[in-house]
């Protein structure tokens, strides 16, 4: 005598997911429990969790040979989120829950007492279920707030295996969630840092506003106490809110990272790892389940690396490819996982180990070779990917008096940034780009040409070899942003010259 039960689980692959068919087969051979279909160690341990949870839920597994197959078998399956689906398939095969449907997906980790515990990555799982035509997803009650982000699929929350299996699979009082793109979820509040607090540093303020307006990567170079970190922390506050598409992309990353109910936010993220961070923590990875790194958690927001030369050079150079492509693909022996990495990179650095190189007021104690080695930790190819590279001078009483309250407030700067981004978005409509930092060199030399004669200085630098072709493109992208901030139709000569000045630190 044998029985077969089928249901659906969802496998997480980076920020993507795939529906997996779970088949349970019961035979009258010697009792045993095996799981096949490329499970990892934690998934293989589901045997004991399912057996104990079923017993404590009042439906002990039959003393028969149980084989659970996860198909497609070629896809790696990781983690404990398959527990609930395996249990339901086995109970269906044992005719304890005969009405279990393949049109319902089950997600959740089982406790030994039968409780259903929350898992990571519910948002991409629900998106995959919707694409596959799954009608209903049963998941832990603890994941319900996070599940509100995804529309188009019915979500039911359960707190125990008994709630999912009682009455032949008819779920106990379901906690259903309206499939609405969750405006009611709490958004992360904007930081309290106020741009107007920055005094005597007009160059730094201009650089931060331009970076926010065009989505440009930037480097702030200056002595200790010049206000580099202060400026960087105010960049986040003047960025515009995320639209639904960007917020959903960020939510999938935060969901996989384990943010739970806090996955949804309309504010751009802010990540500031310490300089002791490894390449894996920055890029992503892990020996078991592949997790997103800081560059992915900062997608649609800001990745700030303070004291950038203190990071190992290999760690900094690992950012070069993500800055160009906007994605990170983490390869492991069992497969690869892809994460978005569309963030703004913001670096802050001292000019030398003592911090006084280039300052007329205090002598630098570092030998020239030490200064060169210190700054060389930021490689030329990495620096060439930064649209803005400015020196932030030390603030003096004279510069404070000269400023005389001229720094815009965060609200005023944000209005400028939103206006510039709206102009860029309207101009780039239909191209697939949304900001000046994304446009290609072909567009800059074609439909995006500046005013005649405005690029003469850039062309001369390119011919002399003091500027690379990538540097030419990035200067013109920044010139377009400066023109948008001014409301100009096209970049003029003074926009190009200012863009060159904002790239002149290194």
C-alpha positions in Angstrom: 0.0 0.0 0.0 1.4 3.4 -0.9 0.3 7.0 -1.1 1.6 10.2 -2.8 1.1 13.7 -1.7 2.0 16.8 -3.6 2.3 20.5 -2.7 4.5 23.5 -3.5 7.4 25.1 -1.7 9.5 28.1 -2.8 13.3 28.1 -3.1 15.3 31.3 -2.7 18.1 32.1 -5.1 19.6 35.4 -4.1 16.8 37.9 -4.5 15.0 35.7 -6.9 12.9 32.6 -6.1 11.5 29.6 -7.8 8.6 27.4 -7.1 9.5 23.8 -6.2 7.2 20.8 -6.3 7.3 18.7 -3.2 6.3 15.1 -3.6 5.9 12.7 -0.6 5.7 9.0 -1.2 4.7 6.5 1.5 5.4 2.7 1.2 5.1 -0.3 3.5 8.8 -1.0 3.6 10.9 -0.6 6.7 10.2 2.8 8.4 12.5 5.6 7.3 12.5 9.2 6.1 14.7 10.5 3.3 14.7 13.8 1.4 16.1 13.9 -2.1 16.5 16.6 -4.7 19.7 18.4 -3.8 18.9 19.6 -0.2 21.6 21.2 1.9 22.4 20.2 5.5 19.8 22.3 7.2 17.1 21.1 4.7 18.2 17.5 5.3 17.6 18.0 9.0 13.9 18.8 8.2 13.3 15.1 8.7 13.6 15.4 12.5 11.7 18.7 12.7 8.8 17.5 10.6 8.5 14.2 12.6 8.5 15.9 16.0 6.2 18.8 14.9 3.7 16.3 13.4 3.7 14.3 16.6 3.1 17.4 18.8 0.4 18.6 16.4 -1.6 15.5 17.1 -0.9 13.8 13.7 2.2 11.6 14.1 3.8 10.4 10.9 2.9 6.8 10.0 5.6 4.1 10.7 6.3 3.6 7.0 9.0 4.4 4.5 8.7 8.1 3.6 10.5 9.6 0.6 10.2 13.3 -0.2 11.4 14.5 -3.6 12.0 18.2 -4.4 11.8 19.0 -8.1 13.4 20.3 -10.2 16.2 18.2 -8.7 19.0 20.3 -10.3 18.1 23.5 -8.4 20.0 23.8 -5.0 17.6 24.0 -2.1 18.8 25.7 1.1 17.4 26.5 4.4 14.6 25.5 6.7 11.8 27.3 4.8 10.8 24.0 3.2 9.7 22.4 6.5 6.0 23.3 6.3 5.6 22.2 2.7 7.3 18.9 3.4 5.1 18.3 6.4 1.9 19.1 4.4 3.0 16.8 1.5 3.6 13.9 3.9 0.3 14.5 5.7 -1.5 14.6 2.4 0.2 11.2 1.4 -0.9 9.8 4.7 -4.5 11.1 4.0 -4.4 13.2 7.1 -4.8 16.3 5.0 -6.1 14.9 1.7 -7.2 18.3 0.3 -3.8 19.8 0.1 -3.5 21.5 -3.3 -0.5 22.1 -5.6 -2.0 25.6 -6.2 -1.1 26.5 -2.6 2.5 27.1 -1.6 3.7 26.6 1.9 6.6 28.5 3.5 7.9 28.2 7.0 10.2 26.6 9.5 8.8 24.1 12.0 9.7 24.0 15.6 9.7 20.7 17.4 6.5 21.6 19.2 4.7 22.2 16.0 5.0 26.0 15.8 5.6 27.7 12.5 8.5 30.1 12.7 9.2 33.1 10.3 11.8 32.8 7.5 13.8 35.3 5.5 13.1 36.3 1.9 9.3 36.2 1.9 8.9 39.1 -0.5 10.8 37.5 -3.5 9.1 34.2 -2.6 5.7 35.8 -3.0 6.7 37.5 -6.3 7.8 34.1 -7.6 4.5 32.5 -6.5 2.6 35.2 -8.3 4.5 34.7 -11.5 4.0 31.0 -11.3 0.2 31.4 -10.9 0.1 30.1 -7.4 -3.3 31.1 -5.9 -2.5 31.1 -2.2 0.7 31.1 0.0 0.5 29.9 3.5 3.3 31.3 5.6 4.1 32.1 9.3 2.1 34.8 11.1 5.4 36.5 11.8 5.9 37.2 8.1 2.5 38.7 7.5 3.5 42.4 7.8 6.3 41.8 5.4 4.0 40.0 3.0 1.8 43.1 2.5 4.3 44.5 0.1 3.2 42.0 -2.7 -0.1 42.2 -4.4 -1.9 39.6 -6.6 -1.6 36.6 -4.4 -3.7 35.5 -1.4 -1.6 35.3 1.8 -2.7 33.2 4.8 -0.8 33.2 8.1 -0.6 30.2 10.4 1.1 29.9 13.7 1.3 26.1 13.9 1.3 22.9 11.8 -2.0 22.0 13.4 -3.6 25.2 12.0 -2.5 24.2 8.5 -3.4 20.5 8.6 -6.6 20.3 10.6 -9.8 19.3 8.8 -8.0 17.7 5.9 -6.1 20.9 4.9 -8.9 23.4 5.5 -7.0 26.1 7.2 -8.0 27.4 10.6 -9.2 31.0 10.9 -6.9 32.4 8.2 -5.3 35.7 8.8 -5.6 37.2 5.3 -3.8 40.2 4.0 -5.2 42.6 1.5 -2.9 42.4 -1.5 -2.1 46.1 -1.7 1.3 47.6 -2.2 1.6 48.6 1.5 1.5 52.3 2.0 0.5 51.7 5.5 3.7 50.0 6.4 5.9 52.3 8.5 8.6 54.0 6.4 12.0 54.7 7.9 12.1 58.3 9.1 14.4 60.8 7.3 17.6 61.4 9.3 17.6 64.5 11.5 20.9 65.7 10.1 20.4 69.2 8.7 22.4 70.5 5.7 22.2 74.1 7.1 24.4 73.0 10.0 27.3 72.8 7.6 29.1 76.2 7.6 32.1 77.6 5.8 32.2 74.7 3.3 30.5 75.8 0.1 32.5 73.4 -2.1 31.5 70.4 -0.1 27.8 71.5 0.0 27.8 72.0 -3.8 29.4 68.6 -4.3 26.8 66.8 -2.1 23.9 68.5 -3.8 25.2 67.7 -7.3 25.8 64.0 -6.2 22.2 63.8 -4.9 20.8 65.4 -8.0 22.5 63.2 -10.6 23.1 60.0 -8.6 26.8 60.4 -8.9 29.6 58.5 -7.0 31.8 60.9 -5.0 35.0 61.3 -3.0 35.4 63.9 -0.3 39.1 64.4 0.4 40.3 66.6 3.2 42.0 66.9 6.6 40.5 65.6 9.9 37.8 67.8 11.2 37.0 69.4 7.8 33.5 68.1 7.9 33.7 65.2 5.4 31.6 62.8 7.4 29.2 65.6 8.4 28.6 66.4 4.7 28.2 62.7 3.8 25.6 62.1 6.5 23.5 64.9 5.0 23.5 63.5 1.5 21.0 60.9 2.5 18.5 63.5 3.8 18.3 65.4 0.6 17.7 62.4 -1.7 14.1 62.1 -3.0 11.8 59.3 -1.8 11.8 56.1 -3.8 9.0 55.3 -6.2 7.1 52.0 -5.9 9.4 50.1 -8.3 12.6 51.2 -6.5 11.0 50.6 -3.1 10.0 47.0 -4.1 13.5 46.2 -5.4 15.0 47.5 -2.1 12.4 45.5 -0.2 13.4 42.2 -1.8 17.0 42.8 -0.8 16.0 43.8 2.8 13.7 40.8 3.0 16.5 38.4 2.1 18.8 40.1 4.5 16.2 39.5 7.3 14.7 42.9 7.8 11.2 41.4 8.3 8.4 44.0 8.6 10.9 46.8 8.2 11.7 45.6 4.6 9.4 48.2 3.1 10.5 51.8 3.1 10.2 54.7 0.8 13.4 56.3 2.0 16.7 55.5 0.3 18.9 53.2 2.4 22.2 54.2 4.1 25.0 51.7 4.7 28.2 52.7 6.4 30.4 49.7 7.1 33.6 49.9 9.2 36.9 49.9 7.4 37.6 46.4 8.9 34.8 45.0 6.7 35.7 42.0 4.5 35.1 41.8 0.7 32.3 39.2 1.4 30.5 41.5 3.9 30.7 44.3 1.3 29.8 42.3 -1.9 27.8 39.5 -0.4 28.2 35.7 0.0 28.4 33.3 2.8 29.3 29.6 3.3 25.7 28.4 3.5 22.9 30.6 2.3 24.2 33.5 0.2 23.3 36.8 1.7 23.4 40.3 0.2 26.4 42.5 1.1 26.4 46.2 2.0 26.6 47.2 -1.6 23.3 45.4 -2.3 21.6 46.5 1.0 22.4 50.1 -0.1 20.7 49.7 -3.5 18.8 52.8 -4.5 20.6 54.6 -1.7 24.1 55.4 -0.4 27.1 53.2 0.5 29.4 55.4 2.6 33.0 54.3 3.2 34.6 56.6 5.8 38.4 56.5 6.0 38.4 54.8 2.6 42.2 54.3 2.4 42.0 52.3 5.6 40.0 49.6 3.7 42.1 46.9 2.1 42.7 47.7 -1.5 41.3 44.3 -2.6 38.0 45.2 -0.8 37.8 48.6 -2.5 38.6 47.1 -6.0 35.8 44.5 -5.5 33.4 47.5 -5.9 34.6 48.4 -9.4 32.4 45.9 -11.3 29.2 46.5 -9.3 29.6 50.3 -9.8 29.6 49.7 -13.6 26.9 47.0 -13.9 24.6 47.8 -11.0 24.5 44.1 -10.1 26.5 41.6 -8.1 26.7 37.9 -9.0 28.0 35.8 -6.2 29.3 32.4 -7.4 29.6 29.3 -5.3 30.2 25.7 -6.1 26.5 24.9 -5.8 25.4 27.8 -8.0 25.2 31.6 -8.3 23.0 34.3 -6.8 22.5 37.7 -8.3 21.7 40.8 -6.2 21.1 44.4 -7.3 23.8 47.0 -6.5 22.4 50.3 -7.8 23.8 52.5 -5.1 25.7 55.7 -4.8 29.2 55.2 -3.5 30.5 58.0 -1.3 34.1 57.9 -0.1 35.7 60.1 2.6 39.5 60.1 3.0 42.3 62.0 4.6 45.1 63.2 2.2 47.7 61.3 4.1 48.1 59.2 7.4 48.6 62.3 9.5 45.9 64.3 7.6 47.9 67.4 6.9 49.2 66.9 3.4 48.4 69.9 1.2 47.4 72.1 4.2 49.2 75.4 4.4 48.6 75.8 8.1 50.2 72.7 9.6 53.1 70.7 8.2 52.7 67.2 7.0 54.9 64.7 8.9 54.5 61.9 6.3 57.3 61.1 3.8 56.2 61.6 0.1 56.4 57.8 -0.5 54.0 57.2 2.5 51.5 59.7 1.1 51.6 58.0 -2.3 51.2 54.5 -0.8 48.3 55.8 1.3 46.3 57.2 -1.5 47.2 54.4 -3.8 45.0 52.1 -1.8 42.2 53.8 -3.8 43.2 52.5 -7.2 43.1 54.6 -10.4 40.3 52.5 -12.0 38.1 52.9 -8.9 38.8 56.7 -8.7 38.0 56.9 -12.4 34.5 55.6 -11.7 33.8 58.5 -9.3 32.1 61.5 -11.0 32.9 63.9 -8.2 36.3 64.2 -6.4 36.6 67.3 -4.3 38.9 68.6 -1.7 37.1 69.7 1.5 39.2 72.4 3.1 39.6 72.9 6.8 37.0 75.4 8.1 38.4 78.7 9.4 36.7 81.7 11.1 37.1 83.7 7.8 35.2 81.0 5.9 32.5 80.9 8.5 32.0 84.7 8.4 32.0 84.6 4.6 29.3 82.0 4.5 27.0 84.1 6.7 24.1 81.6 6.6 24.4 80.9 2.9 24.1 77.1 3.2 20.6 75.9 2.0 18.5 73.9 4.4 17.9 70.2 3.7 14.4 71.0 2.6 15.6 73.6 0.1 18.4 71.4 -1.2 15.9 68.5 -1.6 13.6 70.7 -3.6 16.6 71.5 -6.0 17.5 67.8 -6.2 13.9 66.7 -6.9 13.6 69.4 -9.6 16.9 68.3 -11.3 15.9 64.7 -11.2 12.5 65.4 -12.7 14.1 67.3 -15.6 16.6 64.4 -16.2 13.8 61.8 -16.0 11.7 63.7 -18.5 14.6 64.1 -20.9 15.6 60.5 -20.6 12.0 59.1 -20.9 12.0 56.0 -23.1 15.8 55.4 -22.9 15.7 53.1 -19.8 17.7 55.6 -17.8 16.4 57.7 -15.0 19.4 59.8 -13.9 22.4 61.5 -15.5 24.8 59.1 -13.8 23.4 56.2 -15.9 23.6 57.7 -19.4 26.0 56.2 -21.9 28.9 57.9 -23.7 27.1 57.3 -27.1 24.1 59.3 -25.8 26.4 62.1 -24.5 28.0 62.4 -28.0 24.7 62.1 -29.8 21.3 63.2 -28.5 22.9 64.5 -25.3 25.4 66.8 -26.9 26.2 70.0 -25.0 26.4 73.5 -26.4 28.8 73.9 -29.4 32.4 74.5 -28.2 31.7 73.8 -24.5 33.8 70.6 -24.4 37.0 72.2 -25.9 38.8 71.9 -22.6 37.7 68.2 -22.2 38.8 67.4 -25.7 42.2 68.9 -25.2 42.7 66.9 -22.0 41.6 63.7 -23.7 44.1 64.3 -26.5 46.9 65.0 -24.0 46.2 61.8 -22.1 45.4 63.6 -18.8 41.7 62.4 -19.1 40.4 59.0 -20.0 37.4 58.4 -22.2 35.6 57.2 -19.1 36.6 60.4 -17.4 35.3 62.4 -20.3 31.9 60.7 -20.1 31.7 61.1 -16.3 32.6 64.8 -16.5 29.8 65.4 -19.1 27.3 63.4 -17.0 28.1 65.7 -14.1 27.8 68.8 -16.4 24.3 67.7 -17.3 23.4 67.5 -13.6 24.8 71.0 -13.0 22.7 72.3 -15.9 19.6 70.6 -14.5 20.2 72.2 -11.1 20.4 75.5 -12.9 17.4 74.8 -15.1 19.5 75.2 -18.3 18.4 73.5 -21.6 21.9 72.0 -22.2 25.3 72.2 -20.5 27.3 75.3 -21.3 31.0 76.0 -21.0 30.8 77.0 -17.4 28.9 73.8 -16.5 31.7 71.8 -18.1 34.4 73.8 -16.3 32.6 73.4 -12.9 32.2 69.7 -13.5 36.0 69.5 -14.2 36.6 71.4 -11.0 34.5 69.0 -9.0 36.7 66.1 -10.3 40.0 67.8 -9.6 40.9 66.4 -6.2 43.0 63.5 -7.5 
